[in-house]
């Protein structure tokens, strides 16, 4: 019985290590712009460990870029169950629904968020809901006199990222390109979503 327990524990450890390896390999592919390869790893990860699915919002981003919009919608709906107050999750869900169906359908299915206090998430949520304007997002992201240059840079990076994605949903390629190039230029090296802007520009062939 003791040997069986040790064997099961060993197998469990190996599975956990492989799951982590799959995530790491998928992330490497994703940031290199190899979306298909990233999803090979991440799809296999959630198949081997279904409990990892709800938390795997990164897979949702890759599904968007792979144009698997219905799968992306399902991923962000699953993530909503474990992270219920994240404007970014609502935004990516909107983007997938808008691409799979329409902007009107995306607004009807838009996820309500009330407690994401990060700047400028409140204004981004209002914009996607059809209740705000792009200039509202940028104004708040600029911050006041008391904000540090680093904080302002990060806020503007997020503002331009989600403005660019919003305009892409509305099929305004020129404005999408303008904002996403700005987000990529502002992106801190260690910031995940900033690097998503870089990946987006790489995939779209924007320089």
FIKOLZA-1660 file (N, C-alpha, C; in steps of 0.1 Angstrom, whole numbers, plus 5000, padded with zeros to 4 digits):
% residues 207
   i   px   py   pz ch aa at
   1 5008 4988 5000  A  X  N
   1 5000 5000 5000  A  X CA
   1 5009 5013 5000  A  X  C
   2 5019 5012 5008  A  X  N
   2 5028 5024 5008  A  X CA
   2 5035 5026 4995  A  X  C
   3 5039 5015 4988  A  X  N
   3 5045 5017 4975  A  X CA
   3 5035 5023 4965  A  X  C
   4 5023 5018 4966  A  X  N
   4 5012 5024 4957  A  X CA
   4 5010 5039 4959  A  X  C
   5 5010 5043 4972  A  X  N
   5 5009 5057 4975  A  X CA
   5 5020 5065 4969  A  X  C
   6 5032 5060 4971  A  X  N
   6 5044 5067 4965  A  X CA
   6 5043 5068 4950  A  X  C
   7 5039 5057 4944  A  X  N
   7 5037 5057 4929  A  X CA
   7 5027 5068 4925  A  X  C
   8 5016 5068 4931  A  X  N
   8 5005 5077 4928  A  X CA
   8 5010 5092 4930  A  X  C
   9 5017 5094 4941  A  X  N
   9 5022 5107 4944  A  X CA
   9 5032 5112 4933  A  X  C
  10 5041 5102 4929  A  X  N
  10 5051 5105 4918  A  X CA
  10 5044 5109 4905  A  X  C
  11 5033 5101 4902  A  X  N
  11 5026 5103 4890  A  X CA
  11 5019 5117 4890  A  X  C
  12 5014 5120 4902  A  X  N
  12 5007 5133 4903  A  X CA
  12 5017 5145 4902  A  X  C
  13 5029 5143 4907  A  X  N
  13 5039 5153 4906  A  X CA
  13 5044 5155 4892  A  X  C
  14 5045 5144 4884  A  X  N
  14 5049 5144 4870  A  X CA
  14 5039 5151 4862  A  X  C
  15 5026 5149 4865  A  X  N
  15 5015 5155 4857  A  X CA
  15 5015 5170 4860  A  X  C
  16 5017 5174 4873  A  X  N
  16 5018 5188 4876  A  X CA
  16 5029 5195 4869  A  X  C
  17 5041 5188 4869  A  X  N
  17 5053 5194 4862  A  X CA
  17 5050 5196 4847  A  X  C
  18 5044 5186 4841  A  X  N
  18 5041 5187 4827  A  X CA
  18 5031 5198 4824  A  X  C
  19 5021 5200 4833  A  X  N
  19 5012 5211 4831  A  X CA
  19 5019 5224 4831  A  X  C
  20 5028 5226 4841  A  X  N
  20 5036 5238 4842  A  X CA
  20 5044 5240 4830  A  X  C
  21 5050 5229 4825  A  X  N
  21 5059 5230 4813  A  X CA
  21 5051 5234 4801  A  X  C
  22 5039 5228 4800  A  X  N
  22 5030 5232 4788  A  X CA
  22 5026 5247 4789  A  X  C
  23 5023 5252 4801  A  X  N
  23 5020 5266 4802  A  X CA
  23 5032 5274 4798  A  X  C
  24 5044 5271 4803  A  X  N
  24 5056 5279 4799  A  X CA
  24 5059 5278 4784  A  X  C
  25 5058 5267 4778  A  X  N
  25 5061 5266 4764  A  X CA
  25 5050 5274 4756  A  X  C
  26 5038 5273 4761  A  X  N
  26 5027 5281 4754  A  X CA
  26 5030 5296 4755  A  X  C
  27 5034 5300 4766  A  X  N
  27 5037 5314 4768  A  X CA
  27 5048 5319 4759  A  X  C
  28 5059 5310 4758  A  X  N
  28 5070 5314 4750  A  X CA
  28 5065 5315 4735  A  X  C
  29 5057 5306 4731  A  X  N
  29 5052 5307 4717  A  X CA
  29 5044 5319 4715  A  X  C
  30 5035 5322 4725  A  X  N
  30 5026 5333 4724  A  X CA
  30 5033 5346 4722  A  X  C
  31 5043 5349 4730  A  X  N
  31 5050 5361 4730  A  X CA
  31 5060 5362 4718  A  X  C
  32 5062 5351 4711  A  X  N
  32 5069 5351 4698  A  X CA
  32 5060 5353 4687  A  X  C
  33 5047 5353 4690  A  X  N
  33 5037 5355 4679  A  X CA
  33 5033 5342 4672  A  X  C
  34 5037 5331 4678  A  X  N
  34 5034 5317 4673  A  X CA
  34 5021 5313 4680  A  X  C
  35 5009 5318 4675  A  X  N
  35 4997 5315 4682  A  X CA
  35 4992 5301 4681  A  X  C
  36 4994 5295 4669  A  X  N
  36 4989 5281 4667  A  X CA
  36 4997 5272 4677  A  X  C
  37 5010 5274 4678  A  X  N
  37 5018 5266 4686  A  X CA
  37 5015 5268 4701  A  X  C
  38 5012 5280 4705  A  X  N
  38 5008 5283 4719  A  X CA
  38 4995 5276 4722  A  X  C
  39 4986 5275 4713  A  X  N
  39 4973 5268 4716  A  X CA
  39 4975 5253 4716  A  X  C
  40 4984 5248 4708  A  X  N
  40 4987 5234 4709  A  X CA
  40 4990 5230 4724  A  X  C
  41 4999 5238 4730  A  X  N
  41 5003 5236 4744  A  X CA
  41 4992 5238 4753  A  X  C
  42 4985 5250 4752  A  X  N
  42 4975 5253 4762  A  X CA
  42 4962 5245 4761  A  X  C
  43 4959 5241 4748  A  X  N
  43 4947 5232 4747  A  X CA
  43 4950 5219 4753  A  X  C
  44 4962 5214 4751  A  X  N
  44 4966 5201 4758  A  X CA
  44 4967 5203 4773  A  X  C
  45 4971 5214 4778  A  X  N
  45 4971 5217 4792  A  X CA
  45 4958 5215 4798  A  X  C
  46 4948 5222 4793  A  X  N
  46 4934 5221 4799  A  X CA
  46 4928 5208 4797  A  X  C
  47 4932 5201 4786  A  X  N
  47 4927 5187 4784  A  X CA
  47 4932 5178 4795  A  X  C
  48 4945 5179 4798  A  X  N
  48 4951 5171 4808  A  X CA
  48 4947 5174 4822  A  X  C
  49 4945 5187 4824  A  X  N
  49 4941 5192 4837  A  X CA
  49 4929 5202 4836  A  X  C
  50 4917 5197 4835  A  X  N
  50 4905 5205 4833  A  X CA
  50 4903 5216 4844  A  X  C
  51 4909 5213 4856  A  X  N
  51 4907 5223 4866  A  X CA
  51 4915 5236 4863  A  X  C
  52 4924 5235 4854  A  X  N
  52 4932 5247 4850  A  X CA
  52 4924 5257 4841  A  X  C
  53 4913 5252 4835  A  X  N
  53 4906 5259 4825  A  X CA
  53 4901 5273 4830  A  X  C
  54 4894 5274 4841  A  X  N
  54 4888 5287 4845  A  X CA
  54 4898 5298 4846  A  X  C
  55 4910 5294 4852  A  X  N
  55 4920 5304 4854  A  X CA
  55 4928 5308 4843  A  X  C
  56 4926 5301 4831  A  X  N
  56 4936 5303 4820  A  X CA
  56 4931 5314 4810  A  X  C
  57 4931 5326 4815  A  X  N
  57 4927 5337 4806  A  X CA
  57 4937 5339 4795  A  X  C
  58 4950 5335 4797  A  X  N
  58 4960 5337 4787  A  X CA
  58 4956 5329 4774  A  X  C
  59 4950 5317 4777  A  X  N
  59 4945 5309 4765  A  X CA
  59 4934 5317 4758  A  X  C
  60 4926 5324 4765  A  X  N
  60 4916 5332 4758  A  X CA
  60 4921 5342 4749  A  X  C
  61 4932 5349 4752  A  X  N
  61 4939 5359 4744  A  X CA
  61 4943 5352 4731  A  X  C
  62 4950 5340 4732  A  X  N
  62 4954 5333 4721  A  X CA
  62 4943 5328 4712  A  X  C
  63 4932 5324 4718  A  X  N
  63 4920 5320 4710  A  X CA
  63 4915 5332 4702  A  X  C
  64 4915 5344 4707  A  X  N
  64 4911 5356 4700  A  X CA
  64 4920 5358 4687  A  X  C
  65 4933 5357 4689  A  X  N
  65 4942 5359 4678  A  X CA
  65 4942 5347 4668  A  X  C
  66 4937 5335 4672  A  X  N
  66 4936 5324 4663  A  X CA
  66 4922 5325 4656  A  X  C
  67 4914 5335 4659  A  X  N
  67 4901 5337 4654  A  X CA
  67 4891 5325 4658  A  X  C
  68 4894 5319 4669  A  X  N
  68 4885 5309 4675  A  X CA
  68 4876 5317 4685  A  X  C
  69 4868 5326 4680  A  X  N
  69 4861 5335 4688  A  X CA
  69 4851 5329 4698  A  X  C
  70 4844 5318 4693  A  X  N
  70 4834 5312 4702  A  X CA
  70 4841 5305 4713  A  X  C
  71 4852 5298 4710  A  X  N
  71 4860 5292 4721  A  X CA
  71 4866 5303 4731  A  X  C
  72 4870 5314 4725  A  X  N
  72 4874 5325 4733  A  X CA
  72 4863 5330 4743  A  X  C
  73 4852 5332 4737  A  X  N
  73 4840 5336 4746  A  X CA
  73 4838 5326 4757  A  X  C
  74 4838 5314 4754  A  X  N
  74 4837 5303 4765  A  X CA
  74 4848 5304 4775  A  X  C
  75 4860 5307 4771  A  X  N
  75 4871 5308 4780  A  X CA
  75 4869 5319 4790  A  X  C
  76 4865 5331 4784  A  X  N
  76 4863 5343 4793  A  X CA
  76 4851 5341 4802  A  X  C
  77 4841 5334 4797  A  X  N
  77 4829 5332 4806  A  X CA
  77 4833 5322 4817  A  X  C
  78 4842 5313 4815  A  X  N
  78 4847 5304 4825  A  X CA
  78 4856 5312 4835  A  X  C
  79 4864 5321 4830  A  X  N
  79 4872 5329 4839  A  X CA
  79 4864 5338 4848  A  X  C
  80 4853 5343 4843  A  X  N
  80 4844 5352 4850  A  X CA
  80 4840 5345 4864  A  X  C
  81 4839 5332 4863  A  X  N
  81 4834 5325 4875  A  X CA
  81 4845 5325 4887  A  X  C
  82 4858 5327 4883  A  X  N
  82 4868 5327 4893  A  X CA
  82 4874 5341 4895  A  X  C
  83 4870 5350 4886  A  X  N
  83 4876 5364 4887  A  X CA
  83 4865 5373 4882  A  X  C
  84 4856 5376 4891  A  X  N
  84 4843 5382 4887  A  X CA
  84 4843 5397 4886  A  X  C
  85 4854 5404 4890  A  X  N
  85 4855 5419 4889  A  X CA
  85 4867 5424 4882  A  X  C
  86 4869 5418 4870  A  X  N
  86 4880 5422 4861  A  X CA
  86 4875 5428 4848  A  X  C
  87 4877 5441 4846  A  X  N
  87 4872 5447 4834  A  X CA
  87 4879 5441 4822  A  X  C
  88 4892 5437 4823  A  X  N
  88 4899 5431 4812  A  X CA
  88 4892 5419 4807  A  X  C
  89 4887 5410 4816  A  X  N
  89 4880 5398 4812  A  X CA
  89 4867 5402 4804  A  X  C
  90 4860 5412 4809  A  X  N
  90 4848 5416 4802  A  X CA
  90 4851 5422 4789  A  X  C
  91 4862 5429 4787  A  X  N
  91 4866 5435 4775  A  X CA
  91 4869 5424 4764  A  X  C
  92 4877 5414 4768  A  X  N
  92 4881 5404 4759  A  X CA
  92 4869 5395 4755  A  X  C
  93 4860 5393 4765  A  X  N
  93 4847 5386 4762  A  X CA
  93 4839 5394 4751  A  X  C
  94 4839 5407 4753  A  X  N
  94 4832 5416 4743  A  X CA
  94 4839 5415 4729  A  X  C
  95 4852 5415 4729  A  X  N
  95 4859 5414 4716  A  X CA
  95 4856 5401 4709  A  X  C
  96 4855 5390 4716  A  X  N
  96 4852 5377 4710  A  X CA
  96 4838 5376 4705  A  X  C
  97 4829 5382 4713  A  X  N
  97 4815 5382 4708  A  X CA
  97 4813 5391 4696  A  X  C
  98 4819 5402 4697  A  X  N
  98 4818 5412 4685  A  X CA
  98 4823 5406 4673  A  X  C
  99 4834 5398 4673  A  X  N
  99 4840 5392 4661  A  X CA
  99 4831 5380 4657  A  X  C
 100 4826 5372 4666  A  X  N
 100 4818 5360 4663  A  X CA
 100 4804 5364 4658  A  X  C
 101 4799 5375 4664  A  X  N
 101 4785 5379 4660  A  X CA
 101 4785 5394 4656  A  X  C
 102 4784 5403 4665  A  X  N
 102 4783 5417 4661  A  X CA
 102 4786 5425 4674  A  X  C
 103 4789 5438 4672  A  X  N
 103 4791 5447 4683  A  X CA
 103 4778 5448 4692  A  X  C
 104 4767 5449 4685  A  X  N
 104 4754 5450 4692  A  X CA
 104 4753 5437 4701  A  X  C
 105 4756 5425 4696  A  X  N
 105 4755 5413 4704  A  X CA
 105 4764 5413 4715  A  X  C
 106 4776 5419 4713  A  X  N
 106 4786 5420 4724  A  X CA
 106 4782 5429 4735  A  X  C
 107 4775 5440 4731  A  X  N
 107 4770 5449 4742  A  X CA
 107 4759 5442 4750  A  X  C
 108 4750 5435 4743  A  X  N
 108 4739 5428 4750  A  X CA
 108 4744 5418 4760  A  X  C
 109 4756 5411 4756  A  X  N
 109 4761 5401 4764  A  X CA
 109 4773 5406 4773  A  X  C
 110 4774 5419 4774  A  X  N
 110 4786 5425 4781  A  X CA
 110 4785 5422 4796  A  X  C
 111 4796 5419 4801  A  X  N
 111 4797 5415 4815  A  X CA
 111 4798 5427 4824  A  X  C
 112 4789 5429 4834  A  X  N
 112 4789 5440 4843  A  X CA
 112 4800 5439 4853  A  X  C
 113 4808 5450 4855  A  X  N
 113 4819 5450 4865  A  X CA
 113 4817 5463 4873  A  X  C
 114 4818 5462 4886  A  X  N
 114 4816 5473 4894  A  X CA
 114 4827 5477 4904  A  X  C
 115 4837 5467 4906  A  X  N
 115 4847 5470 4916  A  X CA
 115 4862 5469 4911  A  X  C
 116 4864 5471 4898  A  X  N
 116 4878 5471 4893  A  X CA
 116 4882 5486 4894  A  X  C
 117 4891 5489 4904  A  X  N
 117 4895 5503 4907  A  X CA
 117 4907 5507 4900  A  X  C
 118 4913 5499 4892  A  X  N
 118 4925 5503 4884  A  X CA
 118 4922 5513 4874  A  X  C
 119 4931 5522 4872  A  X  N
 119 4929 5533 4862  A  X CA
 119 4935 5528 4849  A  X  C
 120 4928 5530 4838  A  X  N
 120 4915 5536 4836  A  X CA
 120 4904 5526 4833  A  X  C
 121 4903 5515 4841  A  X  N
 121 4894 5504 4838  A  X CA
 121 4879 5508 4838  A  X  C
 122 4875 5517 4847  A  X  N
 122 4861 5521 4848  A  X CA
 122 4857 5528 4835  A  X  C
 123 4866 5536 4829  A  X  N
 123 4863 5543 4817  A  X CA
 123 4863 5534 4805  A  X  C
 124 4872 5524 4805  A  X  N
 124 4873 5514 4795  A  X CA
 124 4860 5506 4794  A  X  C
 125 4855 5502 4806  A  X  N
 125 4842 5494 4807  A  X CA
 125 4831 5503 4802  A  X  C
 126 4830 5515 4805  A  X  N
 126 4819 5524 4800  A  X CA
 126 4820 5525 4785  A  X  C
 127 4832 5527 4780  A  X  N
 127 4833 5528 4765  A  X CA
 127 4828 5515 4758  A  X  C
 128 4832 5504 4763  A  X  N
 128 4828 5491 4756  A  X CA
 128 4813 5489 4758  A  X  C
 129 4807 5494 4769  A  X  N
 129 4793 5493 4771  A  X CA
 129 4785 5503 4762  A  X  C
 130 4792 5512 4755  A  X  N
 130 4785 5522 4747  A  X CA
 130 4781 5534 4755  A  X  C
 131 4787 5536 4767  A  X  N
 131 4783 5547 4776  A  X CA
 131 4794 5557 4778  A  X  C
 132 4805 5555 4771  A  X  N
 132 4817 5564 4773  A  X CA
 132 4823 5567 4760  A  X  C
 133 4833 5576 4761  A  X  N
 133 4840 5580 4749  A  X CA
 133 4855 5577 4750  A  X  C
 134 4862 5575 4739  A  X  N
 134 4877 5573 4739  A  X CA
 134 4884 5584 4747  A  X  C
 135 4880 5596 4745  A  X  N
 135 4887 5607 4752  A  X CA
 135 4886 5607 4767  A  X  C
 136 4875 5600 4772  A  X  N
 136 4874 5599 4786  A  X CA
 136 4885 5589 4791  A  X  C
 137 4887 5579 4784  A  X  N
 137 4897 5569 4788  A  X CA
 137 4911 5575 4788  A  X  C
 138 4915 5583 4778  A  X  N
 138 4928 5589 4777  A  X CA
 138 4930 5600 4788  A  X  C
 139 4919 5608 4790  A  X  N
 139 4920 5619 4800  A  X CA
 139 4923 5613 4814  A  X  C
 140 4916 5602 4818  A  X  N
 140 4918 5596 4831  A  X CA
 140 4932 5590 4832  A  X  C
 141 4936 5583 4821  A  X  N
 141 4949 5576 4820  A  X CA
 141 4961 5586 4822  A  X  C
 142 4959 5598 4817  A  X  N
 142 4970 5608 4819  A  X CA
 142 4973 5611 4833  A  X  C
 143 4963 5610 4842  A  X  N
 143 4965 5612 4856  A  X CA
 143 4967 5627 4859  A  X  C
 144 4969 5630 4872  A  X  N
 144 4971 5643 4877  A  X CA
 144 4985 5646 4879  A  X  C
 145 4988 5657 4886  A  X  N
 145 5002 5662 4889  A  X CA
 145 5009 5653 4898  A  X  C
 146 5002 5646 4907  A  X  N
 146 5008 5638 4917  A  X CA
 146 5012 5624 4913  A  X  C
 147 5009 5620 4900  A  X  N
 147 5012 5607 4896  A  X CA
 147 5026 5605 4891  A  X  C
 148 5032 5594 4893  A  X  N
 148 5046 5592 4889  A  X CA
 148 5046 5589 4874  A  X  C
 149 5058 5591 4868  A  X  N
 149 5060 5589 4853  A  X CA
 149 5057 5574 4850  A  X  C
 150 5062 5565 4859  A  X  N
 150 5060 5551 4857  A  X CA
 150 5045 5547 4857  A  X  C
 151 5038 5553 4866  A  X  N
 151 5023 5550 4867  A  X CA
 151 5016 5555 4855  A  X  C
 152 5019 5567 4851  A  X  N
 152 5013 5573 4840  A  X CA
 152 5016 5565 4827  A  X  C
 153 5028 5561 4825  A  X  N
 153 5032 5553 4814  A  X CA
 153 5023 5540 4813  A  X  C
 154 5022 5533 4825  A  X  N
 154 5014 5521 4826  A  X CA
 154 5000 5523 4822  A  X  C
 155 4994 5534 4828  A  X  N
 155 4980 5537 4826  A  X CA
 155 4977 5540 4811  A  X  C
 156 4986 5547 4805  A  X  N
 156 4985 5551 4791  A  X CA
 156 4986 5539 4782  A  X  C
 157 4995 5530 4786  A  X  N
 157 4997 5517 4778  A  X CA
 157 4984 5509 4778  A  X  C
 158 4978 5508 4790  A  X  N
 158 4965 5501 4790  A  X CA
 158 4954 5508 4783  A  X  C
 159 4954 5521 4784  A  X  N
 159 4944 5529 4777  A  X CA
 159 4945 5527 4762  A  X  C
 160 4957 5528 4756  A  X  N
 160 4959 5527 4742  A  X CA
 160 4956 5512 4737  A  X  C
 161 4960 5503 4746  A  X  N
 161 4957 5488 4742  A  X CA
 161 4942 5486 4740  A  X  C
 162 4934 5490 4750  A  X  N
 162 4920 5487 4750  A  X CA
 162 4913 5497 4740  A  X  C
 163 4918 5508 4738  A  X  N
 163 4912 5517 4727  A  X CA
 163 4915 5511 4714  A  X  C
 164 4927 5506 4711  A  X  N
 164 4930 5499 4699  A  X CA
 164 4921 5487 4696  A  X  C
 165 4920 5479 4706  A  X  N
 165 4912 5467 4705  A  X CA
 165 4897 5470 4703  A  X  C
 166 4892 5481 4709  A  X  N
 166 4879 5485 4707  A  X CA
 166 4876 5490 4693  A  X  C
 167 4886 5497 4687  A  X  N
 167 4884 5502 4674  A  X CA
 167 4886 5490 4664  A  X  C
 168 4893 5480 4667  A  X  N
 168 4894 5468 4659  A  X CA
 168 4880 5461 4659  A  X  C
 169 4874 5461 4670  A  X  N
 169 4860 5455 4670  A  X CA
 169 4851 5462 4662  A  X  C
 170 4853 5476 4661  A  X  N
 170 4844 5484 4652  A  X CA
 170 4849 5485 4638  A  X  C
 171 4859 5477 4635  A  X  N
 171 4865 5476 4621  A  X CA
 171 4871 5489 4616  A  X  C
 172 4876 5497 4626  A  X  N
 172 4883 5509 4622  A  X CA
 172 4898 5506 4624  A  X  C
 173 4904 5501 4613  A  X  N
 173 4917 5496 4613  A  X CA
 173 4927 5507 4616  A  X  C
 174 4925 5519 4610  A  X  N
 174 4934 5530 4611  A  X CA
 174 4936 5534 4626  A  X  C
 175 4924 5536 4633  A  X  N
 175 4925 5539 4647  A  X CA
 175 4930 5528 4656  A  X  C
 176 4927 5516 4652  A  X  N
 176 4932 5504 4659  A  X CA
 176 4947 5504 4659  A  X  C
 177 4953 5506 4647  A  X  N
 177 4967 5506 4645  A  X CA
 177 4974 5517 4652  A  X  C
 178 4968 5529 4652  A  X  N
 178 4974 5540 4659  A  X CA
 178 4975 5538 4674  A  X  C
 179 4964 5533 4680  A  X  N
 179 4965 5531 4694  A  X CA
 179 4973 5519 4698  A  X  C
 180 4973 5508 4691  A  X  N
 180 4980 5497 4695  A  X CA
 180 4995 5499 4693  A  X  C
 181 4999 5506 4683  A  X  N
 181 5013 5510 4681  A  X CA
 181 5018 5518 4693  A  X  C
 182 5010 5527 4698  A  X  N
 182 5013 5535 4709  A  X CA
 182 5014 5527 4722  A  X  C
 183 5005 5517 4723  A  X  N
 183 5005 5508 4735  A  X CA
 183 5018 5500 4735  A  X  C
 184 5022 5495 4723  A  X  N
 184 5034 5487 4722  A  X CA
 184 5046 5495 4725  A  X  C
 185 5046 5508 4721  A  X  N
 185 5058 5517 4723  A  X CA
 185 5059 5520 4738  A  X  C
 186 5048 5520 4745  A  X  N
 186 5048 5523 4760  A  X CA
 186 5050 5511 4768  A  X  C
 187 5049 5499 4763  A  X  N
 187 5048 5487 4770  A  X CA
 187 5060 5485 4779  A  X  C
 188 5059 5483 4792  A  X  N
 188 5070 5479 4801  A  X CA
 188 5074 5465 4797  A  X  C
 189 5087 5462 4798  A  X  N
 189 5092 5449 4794  A  X CA
 189 5086 5438 4802  A  X  C
 190 5083 5440 4815  A  X  N
 190 5078 5429 4823  A  X CA
 190 5063 5429 4825  A  X  C
 191 5056 5438 4817  A  X  N
 191 5041 5439 4819  A  X CA
 191 5035 5430 4808  A  X  C
 192 5027 5420 4813  A  X  N
 192 5021 5410 4804  A  X CA
 192 5012 5417 4794  A  X  C
 193 5003 5425 4798  A  X  N
 193 4993 5431 4788  A  X CA
 193 5000 5441 4779  A  X  C
 194 5011 5447 4784  A  X  N
 194 5018 5456 4775  A  X CA
 194 5025 5448 4764  A  X  C
 195 5030 5436 4767  A  X  N
 195 5036 5428 4757  A  X CA
 195 5026 5422 4748  A  X  C
 196 5013 5421 4752  A  X  N
 196 5002 5416 4743  A  X CA
 196 5001 5427 4732  A  X  C
 197 5002 5439 4735  A  X  N
 197 5002 5450 4725  A  X CA
 197 5013 5448 4715  A  X  C
 198 5024 5444 4719  A  X  N
 198 5036 5441 4710  A  X CA
 198 5032 5429 4701  A  X  C
 199 5027 5419 4707  A  X  N
 199 5023 5407 4700  A  X CA
 199 5013 5410 4689  A  X  C
 200 5003 5418 4693  A  X  N
 200 4992 5422 4684  A  X CA
 200 4998 5429 4672  A  X  C
 201 5007 5439 4674  A  X  N
 201 5013 5446 4663  A  X CA
 201 5021 5436 4654  A  X  C
 202 5028 5427 4660  A  X  N
 202 5036 5417 4653  A  X CA
 202 5027 5409 4644  A  X  C
 203 5015 5404 4650  A  X  N
 203 5006 5395 4642  A  X CA
 203 5000 5403 4631  A  X  C
 204 4996 5415 4633  A  X  N
 204 4989 5423 4623  A  X CA
 204 4999 5429 4612  A  X  C
 205 5012 5428 4615  A  X  N
 205 5022 5433 4606  A  X CA
 205 5024 5448 4606  A  X  C
 206 5021 5454 4618  A  X  N
 206 5022 5468 4620  A  X CA
 206 5035 5472 4625  A  X  C
 207 5042 5482 4620  A  X  N
 207 5055 5486 4625  A  X CA
 207 5054 5501 4629  A  X  C
% end
